[in-house]
Amino acid sequence: MKLPPWITSLRSEWHKRRRDALRLGLQGAVSASAFYLLMTWLGLPEVFVGTISAVYILQESSDGTIGSAMGRLSATLVGSLIAIACLFVLPHGYGTAVALFVTMFAMNTIAALKSNWQYGIVAAIALALGSQQNVIEVSIDRGISIGLGAAVGLAVALLIWPDRAAKRFERHVRHALAALADRLEHAGTATEKGADPLHPGHEARYQEAVRLAAEAKDVMRIAPARDAEERLKHLRRLHNSIVILDRTLEGAAASPLQGDEDFLRQEVGKVVEAIRALAAGELDDIPQLADPAGIREGDREATLRFGMRELNLELQKLADESRA
């Protein structure tokens, strides 16, 4: 029985992201339960908005949760002040509607520019819908609840199955390298068989891994990875060099290279081996790569030599950055 496309897509996404999905599911469950027990023990009101705060700040990395907590607490403060000001200044009976209008306009405008301020919308609505008679009391109660919720969520992110952004960066860089090694190996094999050297699955894996590595780099706060920006730059250049080789090898089956094909095959094999060693973190096992001077001059041969030289250079730089 053939499954519907949306189920197939969901299964594929689950296999790719199940680690993050399970961790966020566990952290969210622990955060909500722990916050509820804390508020019950303290006898404090406004459990609803605080529970949203405890769960909503959780991100895929501990570093991201710290940044999320800081941004959303700032947004909560701004949204609360706007709502309180409207409820105080405007006449009774009109304050709530106008407070909602003003706060939603301000907070949505800011959230469009700073996505981590979106939680301020929740806080602003919670306060704008409060009673005008006891606006200060309600604001204090909800502010305490939101702050405690953020603190609980942050503690859970740091204590329950934590995943630092630096570790995520390293993991995604290695996934990207593995995808590049598979792509280059496939290109060499496909060329010998006269098939298309480009396998779309390898490129998609690489692009996804680089995107996630860049996201991890941007939120690093706890023990940031050394020279993360430089490593991403060399990783992208390594990819570009492999693209050059792909395009150059594309017509090799129909028009064989006039140079030393055995030398080329050996060097491509060494490059694949080196990339796999780097992906596995085996920095001492990376083989020495020769400058492919054995390929004789010619348009395609010169391009191929350039691609190999650039690939070797960027691979060595990436290895050096990883050792630092």
C-alpha positions in Angstrom: 0.0 0.0 0.0 1.4 3.3 -1.1 1.4 5.9 1.7 0.2 9.5 1.0 3.0 11.9 0.1 2.5 14.0 3.3 3.1 10.9 5.4 6.2 9.9 3.4 7.5 13.5 3.8 6.7 13.4 7.6 8.6 10.1 8.0 11.6 11.5 6.1 11.7 14.6 8.2 11.3 12.6 11.4 14.3 10.4 10.5 16.4 13.5 9.8 15.4 15.5 12.8 14.3 12.9 15.4 17.1 13.8 17.8 16.0 17.4 18.0 12.3 16.5 18.0 12.7 14.1 21.0 14.9 16.5 23.0 12.5 19.4 22.5 9.6 17.2 23.3 11.2 16.0 26.5 12.3 19.5 27.5 8.9 21.0 26.8 7.2 18.4 28.9 9.6 18.8 31.8 9.4 22.6 31.6 5.6 22.7 31.7 5.3 20.2 34.5 8.0 21.7 36.6 6.6 25.2 36.2 3.1 24.1 37.2 4.4 22.3 40.3 6.5 25.4 41.2 3.5 27.8 40.9 1.3 25.4 42.8 3.9 25.2 45.6 4.3 29.0 45.7 0.6 29.6 45.5 1.0 32.1 42.7 -1.7 33.0 40.0 -1.3 33.4 36.2 -0.1 29.8 35.6 -1.2 29.9 31.9 1.0 32.8 30.7 3.9 31.4 32.7 3.6 27.9 31.2 3.6 29.4 27.7 6.8 31.3 28.7 8.5 28.1 30.1 7.8 26.1 26.9 8.0 28.8 24.2 11.6 29.9 24.9 13.0 26.4 24.3 15.3 26.3 21.2 17.2 23.5 19.5 20.4 24.5 21.4 21.1 25.6 25.0 22.7 28.8 23.6 19.7 29.5 21.5 17.4 29.2 24.6 19.6 31.7 26.5 19.3 34.2 23.6 15.6 33.4 23.3 15.0 34.0 27.0 16.8 37.4 26.9 15.0 38.6 23.8 11.6 37.5 24.9 11.9 38.9 28.4 12.8 42.2 26.8 9.9 42.0 24.5 7.6 41.1 27.4 8.7 44.2 29.3 8.2 46.5 26.3 4.8 45.0 25.5 3.7 45.2 29.1 4.7 48.8 29.5 2.7 49.7 26.3 -0.4 47.9 27.4 -0.2 49.4 31.0 0.2 52.9 29.6 -2.9 52.5 27.3 -5.0 51.1 30.2 -4.0 54.0 32.5 -4.3 56.9 30.0 -7.5 56.0 28.1 -11.0 56.4 29.5 -12.7 53.4 31.2 -14.4 51.2 28.7 -12.1 52.2 25.8 -8.7 51.2 27.2 -8.8 47.5 26.4 -9.6 47.8 22.7 -7.2 50.7 22.1 -4.5 48.9 24.2 -4.9 45.8 22.0 -4.6 47.9 18.8 -1.6 49.9 19.9 0.3 47.0 21.5 -0.3 44.7 18.5 0.7 47.3 16.0 4.0 48.0 18.0 4.9 44.4 18.9 4.1 42.9 15.5 6.1 45.6 13.8 9.1 44.9 16.0 8.6 41.1 15.8 8.8 41.4 12.0 12.3 42.8 12.4 13.4 40.7 15.4 11.8 37.3 15.4 12.7 36.5 19.1 10.4 39.3 20.2 7.3 37.4 19.1 6.7 36.2 22.6 6.2 39.9 23.6 2.9 39.7 21.7 1.6 37.1 24.1 2.6 39.1 27.1 1.1 42.3 25.6 -2.2 40.6 24.9 -2.3 39.1 28.4 -1.9 42.5 30.0 -4.1 44.4 27.5 -7.0 42.1 28.3 -6.6 42.7 32.1 -8.9 44.7 34.2 -8.4 48.4 34.3 -9.3 48.5 38.0 -6.3 46.4 39.1 -3.9 46.8 36.2 -0.8 47.2 38.3 -1.6 44.1 40.4 -2.4 42.0 37.3 0.8 43.3 35.5 3.0 42.3 38.5 1.4 38.8 38.8 1.7 38.1 35.1 5.2 39.6 34.9 6.4 37.3 37.8 4.8 34.3 36.1 6.4 35.1 32.8 9.8 35.6 34.4 9.6 32.4 36.4 8.5 30.5 33.3 11.5 31.8 31.4 13.8 30.8 34.3 12.3 27.3 34.5 12.6 26.8 30.7 16.2 28.0 30.7 17.1 25.7 33.6 15.6 22.8 31.9 17.5 23.6 28.6 20.8 23.6 30.5 20.1 20.5 32.7 17.9 18.2 30.7 19.6 16.7 27.6 21.5 19.9 26.8 22.9 20.5 23.4 25.4 23.3 23.0 25.5 25.3 19.7 29.2 24.6 19.4 28.6 20.9 19.4 25.8 21.2 16.9 28.0 23.3 14.7 30.7 20.5 14.7 28.1 17.9 14.1 26.6 19.7 11.1 30.0 20.5 9.6 30.8 16.8 9.7 27.5 15.9 8.1 28.2 18.5 5.3 31.7 17.0 4.8 30.2 13.5 4.6 27.8 14.6 2.0 30.6 16.2 -0.1 32.6 13.0 0.1 29.6 11.0 -1.1 29.0 13.5 -3.9 32.6 13.4 -5.1 32.8 9.6 -4.9 29.6 9.3 -6.8 30.8 11.7 -9.5 33.9 9.6 -10.0 32.0 6.3 -10.2 29.3 7.7 -12.4 31.8 9.2 -14.8 33.4 5.8 -15.4 29.9 4.3 -16.1 28.9 7.2 -18.3 26.1 8.3 -15.9 25.2 11.7 -14.5 27.9 12.7 -12.0 25.5 14.9 -10.0 23.4 13.1 -7.4 20.7 15.5 -6.1 20.4 13.8 -2.8 24.1 14.6 -1.9 23.6 18.3 -2.7 20.4 18.5 -0.6 22.2 16.9 2.3 25.1 19.3 2.0 22.9 22.4 1.8 20.8 21.3 4.8 23.9 20.6 6.9 25.5 24.0 6.0 22.2 25.8 6.8 22.0 24.2 10.2 25.7 24.8 10.9 25.3 28.5 10.1 22.2 28.7 12.4 24.3 27.1 15.2 27.1 29.5 14.6 24.8 32.5 14.9 23.5 31.6 18.4 26.8 30.4 20.0 27.1 31.7 23.6 28.5 28.8 25.6 32.1 27.9 24.6 31.8 29.0 21.0 33.7 26.9 18.4 37.0 28.4 17.3 37.0 30.2 14.0 33.5 29.0 13.1 33.1 31.6 10.4 36.4 30.7 8.7 35.5 27.0 8.7 32.2 27.7 7.1 33.9 29.8 4.5 36.4 27.0 3.6 33.6 24.4 3.6 31.7 26.4 1.1 34.8 26.9 -1.1 35.4 23.1 -0.8 31.9 22.6 -2.1 32.5 25.0 -5.0 35.7 23.2 -5.9 33.8 19.9 -6.1 31.2 21.6 -8.3 34.0 22.5 -10.7 35.2 18.9 -10.8 31.7 17.7 -11.4 31.2 20.0 -14.3 34.6 19.1 -15.7 34.1 15.4 -15.4 30.6 15.6 -16.8 31.7 14.8 -20.4 34.6 12.5 -19.5 32.9 9.3 -20.6 32.2 10.7 -24.1 35.5 12.6 -24.4 38.2 10.9 -22.3 40.8 13.1 -20.7 44.1 13.2 -22.6 46.2 13.4 -19.4 47.0 10.8 -16.8 43.6 9.3 -15.9 45.1 6.9 -13.4 46.7 9.8 -11.6 43.4 11.7 -11.5 41.5 8.7 -10.3 44.0 8.1 -7.5 43.9 11.8 -6.5 40.1 11.9 -6.4 40.2 8.8 -4.2 42.7 10.5 -1.9 40.4 13.5 -1.7 37.4 11.4 -0.8 39.5 9.6 1.9 40.7 13.0 3.3 37.2 14.4 3.4 35.8 11.3 5.2 38.7 11.5 7.7 37.9 15.2 8.4 34.2 14.3 8.7 35.0 11.7 11.3 37.3 14.0 13.2 40.4 11.9 12.5 42.6 14.9 11.8 45.9 12.9 12.0 44.7 10.5 9.3 44.2 13.0 6.5 46.5 11.9 3.6 48.8 14.3 1.8 47.3 15.5 -1.5 49.5 16.2 -4.5 49.1 19.1 -6.9 47.7 17.4 -10.0 50.5 18.5 -12.3 50.4 15.2 -14.1 47.4 16.2 -16.2 48.5 17.7 -19.4 47.5 21.2 -20.6 44.2 21.7 -22.4 40.9 23.5 -21.7 39.2 20.8 -19.7 42.4 19.5 -18.2 43.4 23.0 -17.1 40.0 23.5 -15.4 40.2 20.1 -13.8 43.7 20.9 -12.5 42.4 24.2 -11.1 39.5 22.5 -9.4 41.8 19.9 -7.8 44.2 22.5 -6.7 41.5 24.6 -5.1 39.9 21.5 -3.5 43.2 20.5 -2.0 43.9 24.0 -0.7 40.5 24.5 0.9 40.5 21.0 2.4 43.9 21.7 4.0 42.7 25.0 5.4 39.6 23.4 6.8 41.7 20.7 8.4 44.0 23.4 9.9 41.1 25.4 11.3 39.7 22.2 12.9 43.0 21.4 14.6 43.3 24.9 16.0 
